[in-house]
């Protein structure tokens, strides 16, 4: 089975979070983003982690980067005849 090299690093980051090793997880997320700035889902994962920590202001721009991924770009948008609220 071929896996992407980032898969093991992301699994390690998630393991750190699950073990309560937030410092290690944050360092790893930052390293992954620095090494692969073109991958929006890395920012999304880091943003999700920051939200878990309660740092919503810093998290939101990273979390929103998910919308740059092809999965989200190719999704049809829902059109409402009136305001959603």
N, CA and C atoms as a LAMMPS dump frame, in Angstrom:
ITEM: TIMESTEP
0
ITEM: NUMBER OF ATOMS
255
ITEM: BOX BOUNDS ff ff ff
-5.0000000000000000e+02 5.0000000000000000e+02
-5.0000000000000000e+02 5.0000000000000000e+02
-5.0000000000000000e+02 5.0000000000000000e+02
ITEM: ATOMS id mol type element x y z
1 1 1 N 0.839 -1.18 0
2 1 2 C 0 0 0
3 1 3 C 0.886 1.246 0
4 2 1 N 0.689 2.108 -0.966
5 2 2 C 1.432 3.367 -1.03
6 2 3 C 0.673 4.439 -0.275
7 3 1 N 1.364 5.106 0.597
8 3 2 C 0.749 6.221 1.309
9 3 3 C 1.561 7.468 1.04
10 4 1 N 0.899 8.574 1.111
11 4 2 C 1.558 9.861 0.917
12 4 3 C 2.47 10.112 2.116
13 5 1 N 3.646 10.687 1.905
14 5 2 C 4.566 10.944 3.022
15 5 3 C 3.955 11.8 4.13
16 6 1 N 2.999 12.633 3.776
17 6 2 C 2.378 13.47 4.802
18 6 3 C 1.427 12.693 5.7
19 7 1 N 0.944 11.546 5.218
20 7 2 C -0.008 10.767 6.004
21 7 3 C 0.548 10.394 7.373
22 8 1 N 1.763 9.892 7.415
23 8 2 C 2.331 9.468 8.694
24 8 3 C 2.573 10.663 9.612
25 9 1 N 2.99 11.783 9.036
26 9 2 C 3.211 12.981 9.856
27 9 3 C 1.887 13.499 10.413
28 10 1 N 0.837 13.484 9.61
29 10 2 C -0.474 13.923 10.097
30 10 3 C -0.999 12.978 11.167
31 11 1 N -0.797 11.683 10.97
32 11 2 C -1.209 10.714 12.002
33 11 3 C -0.462 10.962 13.303
34 12 1 N 0.811 11.297 13.193
35 12 2 C 1.616 11.582 14.374
36 12 3 C 1.088 12.826 15.09
37 13 1 N 0.738 13.866 14.332
38 13 2 C 0.199 15.091 14.924
39 13 3 C -1.117 14.807 15.652
40 14 1 N -1.982 14.029 15.021
41 14 2 C -3.251 13.67 15.654
42 14 3 C -3.001 12.83 16.91
43 15 1 N -2.026 11.939 16.853
44 15 2 C -1.679 11.148 18.04
45 15 3 C -1.207 12.043 19.176
46 16 1 N -0.392 13.03 18.841
47 16 2 C 0.062 13.973 19.871
48 16 3 C -1.134 14.658 20.529
49 17 1 N -2.085 15.092 19.72
50 17 2 C -3.278 15.758 20.26
51 17 3 C -4.038 14.796 21.166
52 18 1 N -4.243 13.569 20.693
53 18 2 C -4.989 12.585 21.484
54 18 3 C -4.302 12.251 22.796
55 19 1 N -2.986 12.356 22.814
56 19 2 C -2.22 12.071 24.032
57 19 3 C -2.076 13.307 24.913
58 20 1 N -2.631 14.428 24.468
59 20 2 C -2.528 15.662 25.246
60 20 3 C -1.198 16.371 25.093
61 21 1 N -0.424 15.983 24.106
62 21 2 C 0.882 16.61 23.854
63 21 3 C 0.695 17.742 22.852
64 22 1 N 0.055 18.82 23.316
65 22 2 C -0.294 19.924 22.435
66 22 3 C 0.927 20.673 21.925
67 23 1 N 1.938 20.811 22.747
68 23 2 C 3.145 21.51 22.321
69 23 3 C 3.769 20.798 21.119
70 24 1 N 3.923 19.469 21.23
71 24 2 C 4.514 18.679 20.143
72 24 3 C 3.644 18.723 18.89
73 25 1 N 2.321 18.649 19.093
74 25 2 C 1.399 18.685 17.957
75 25 3 C 1.508 20.014 17.219
76 26 1 N 1.548 21.11 17.977
77 26 2 C 1.629 22.421 17.338
78 26 3 C 2.93 22.588 16.564
79 27 1 N 4.022 22.126 17.143
80 27 2 C 5.301 22.198 16.423
81 27 3 C 5.241 21.411 15.119
82 28 1 N 4.669 20.237 15.166
83 28 2 C 4.591 19.401 13.967
84 28 3 C 3.684 20.03 12.914
85 29 1 N 2.527 20.543 13.322
86 29 2 C 1.644 21.214 12.368
87 29 3 C 2.357 22.388 11.696
88 30 1 N 3.065 23.192 12.478
89 30 2 C 3.778 24.339 11.92
90 30 3 C 4.874 23.895 10.948
91 31 1 N 5.583 22.819 11.276
92 31 2 C 6.615 22.295 10.379
93 31 3 C 6 21.817 9.065
94 32 1 N 4.871 21.128 9.161
95 32 2 C 4.212 20.625 7.957
96 32 3 C 3.766 21.768 7.052
97 33 1 N 3.207 22.807 7.644
98 33 2 C 2.759 23.954 6.852
99 33 3 C 3.941 24.679 6.226
100 34 1 N 5.001 24.847 6.999
101 34 2 C 6.192 25.532 6.475
102 34 3 C 6.796 24.753 5.3
103 35 1 N 6.779 23.426 5.388
104 35 2 C 7.363 22.595 4.337
105 35 3 C 6.43 22.41 3.137
106 36 1 N 5.109 22.584 3.359
107 36 2 C 4.123 22.34 2.298
108 36 3 C 3.064 23.437 2.274
109 37 1 N 3.447 24.67 2.015
110 37 2 C 2.471 25.77 2.094
111 37 3 C 1.378 25.709 1.031
112 38 1 N 1.55 24.874 0.038
113 38 2 C 0.574 24.798 -1.055
114 38 3 C -0.584 23.845 -0.765
115 39 1 N -0.59 23.184 0.381
116 39 2 C -1.63 22.202 0.694
117 39 3 C -2.623 22.807 1.689
118 40 1 N -3.809 23.216 1.206
119 40 2 C -4.779 23.894 2.066
120 40 3 C -5.267 23.047 3.245
121 41 1 N -5.345 21.737 3.079
122 41 2 C -5.881 20.912 4.164
123 41 3 C -4.941 20.823 5.36
124 42 1 N -3.664 21.14 5.17
125 42 2 C -2.764 21.223 6.319
126 42 3 C -3.139 22.422 7.193
127 43 1 N -3.472 23.523 6.543
128 43 2 C -3.925 24.707 7.278
129 43 3 C -5.235 24.403 8.006
130 44 1 N -6.12 23.683 7.334
131 44 2 C -7.396 23.293 7.933
132 44 3 C -7.168 22.446 9.186
133 45 1 N -6.267 21.475 9.094
134 45 2 C -5.975 20.617 10.25
135 45 3 C -5.39 21.439 11.392
136 46 1 N -4.496 22.357 11.067
137 46 2 C -3.904 23.221 12.094
138 46 3 C -4.965 24.136 12.702
139 47 1 N -5.839 24.678 11.859
140 47 2 C -6.927 25.516 12.354
141 47 3 C -7.86 24.758 13.277
142 48 1 N -8.158 23.526 12.935
143 48 2 C -9 22.688 13.785
144 48 3 C -8.321 22.454 15.133
145 49 1 N -7.026 22.205 15.093
146 49 2 C -6.256 22.027 16.321
147 49 3 C -6.306 23.286 17.182
148 50 1 N -6.118 24.451 16.559
149 50 2 C -6.152 25.701 17.313
150 50 3 C -7.532 25.95 17.924
151 51 1 N -8.588 25.565 17.212
152 51 2 C -9.933 25.692 17.773
153 51 3 C -10.097 24.794 18.988
154 52 1 N -9.543 23.604 18.91
155 52 2 C -9.583 22.69 20.049
156 52 3 C -8.921 23.323 21.27
157 53 1 N -7.853 24.073 21.033
158 53 2 C -7.155 24.756 22.122
159 53 3 C -7.905 25.994 22.602
160 54 1 N -8.881 26.456 21.825
161 54 2 C -9.641 27.642 22.194
162 54 3 C -9.111 28.932 21.609
163 55 1 N -8.144 28.859 20.71
164 55 2 C -7.557 30.046 20.08
165 55 3 C -8.293 30.325 18.769
166 56 1 N -9.538 30.779 18.888
167 56 2 C -10.41 30.93 17.723
168 56 3 C -9.957 32.025 16.761
169 57 1 N -9.428 33.117 17.289
170 57 2 C -9.012 34.228 16.429
171 57 3 C -7.889 33.787 15.49
172 58 1 N -6.911 33.083 16.025
173 58 2 C -5.811 32.594 15.201
174 58 3 C -6.269 31.443 14.31
175 59 1 N -7.186 30.634 14.818
176 59 2 C -7.621 29.433 14.11
177 59 3 C -8.417 29.728 12.849
178 60 1 N -9.288 30.727 12.902
179 60 2 C -10.253 30.912 11.811
180 60 3 C -9.625 31.084 10.428
181 61 1 N -8.601 31.931 10.243
182 61 2 C -8.018 32.042 8.896
183 61 3 C -7.43 30.72 8.39
184 62 1 N -6.829 29.949 9.285
185 62 2 C -6.291 28.641 8.895
186 62 3 C -7.432 27.687 8.537
187 63 1 N -8.464 27.691 9.345
188 63 2 C -9.623 26.82 9.127
189 63 3 C -10.273 27.12 7.774
190 64 1 N -10.363 28.393 7.425
191 64 2 C -11.002 28.786 6.17
192 64 3 C -10.203 28.384 4.93
193 65 1 N -8.933 28.114 5.097
194 65 2 C -8.108 27.723 3.943
195 65 3 C -8.599 26.428 3.304
196 66 1 N -9.434 25.67 4.011
197 66 2 C -9.983 24.433 3.443
198 66 3 C -10.748 24.721 2.154
199 67 1 N -11.31 25.908 2.046
200 67 2 C -12.103 26.266 0.873
201 67 3 C -11.27 26.382 -0.394
202 68 1 N -9.943 26.408 -0.247
203 68 2 C -9.051 26.456 -1.405
204 68 3 C -8.787 25.061 -1.978
205 69 1 N -9.163 24.02 -1.246
206 69 2 C -8.936 22.646 -1.692
207 69 3 C -9.914 22.293 -2.817
208 70 1 N -9.471 21.447 -3.737
209 70 2 C -10.303 21.057 -4.883
210 70 3 C -11.629 20.448 -4.445
211 71 1 N -11.646 19.73 -3.348
212 71 2 C -12.886 19.117 -2.857
213 71 3 C -13.958 20.179 -2.639
214 72 1 N -13.583 21.293 -2.046
215 72 2 C -14.538 22.355 -1.764
216 72 3 C -14.781 23.242 -2.977
217 73 1 N -13.752 23.461 -3.791
218 73 2 C -13.903 24.314 -4.965
219 73 3 C -14.868 23.71 -5.976
220 74 1 N -14.902 22.393 -6.068
221 74 2 C -15.721 21.718 -7.067
222 74 3 C -17.12 21.366 -6.574
223 75 1 N -17.432 21.746 -5.349
224 75 2 C -18.769 21.477 -4.825
225 75 3 C -19.745 22.526 -5.333
226 76 1 N -20.924 22.081 -5.757
227 76 2 C -21.916 23.083 -6.16
228 76 3 C -22.41 23.824 -4.917
229 77 1 N -22.67 25.093 -5.074
230 77 2 C -23.19 25.864 -3.944
231 77 3 C -24.704 25.795 -3.945
232 78 1 N -25.259 25.878 -2.761
233 78 2 C -26.717 25.855 -2.645
234 78 3 C -27.238 27.275 -2.848
235 79 1 N -28.262 27.393 -3.623
236 79 2 C -28.875 28.697 -3.86
237 79 3 C -30.227 28.719 -3.155
238 80 1 N -30.436 29.706 -2.328
239 80 2 C -31.693 29.851 -1.619
240 80 3 C -32.484 31.002 -2.244
241 81 1 N -33.787 30.809 -2.45
242 81 2 C -34.595 31.886 -3.048
243 81 3 C -34.761 33.07 -2.101
244 82 1 N -34.51 32.865 -0.845
245 82 2 C -34.614 33.942 0.138
246 82 3 C -33.465 33.802 1.108
247 83 1 N -33.242 34.811 1.932
248 83 2 C -32.124 34.697 2.891
249 83 3 C -32.267 33.437 3.75
250 84 1 N -31.133 32.835 4.025
251 84 2 C -31.111 31.562 4.768
252 84 3 C -31.729 31.682 6.149
253 85 1 N -31.576 32.837 6.795
254 85 2 C -32.09 32.962 8.147
255 85 3 C -33.586 32.998 8.161
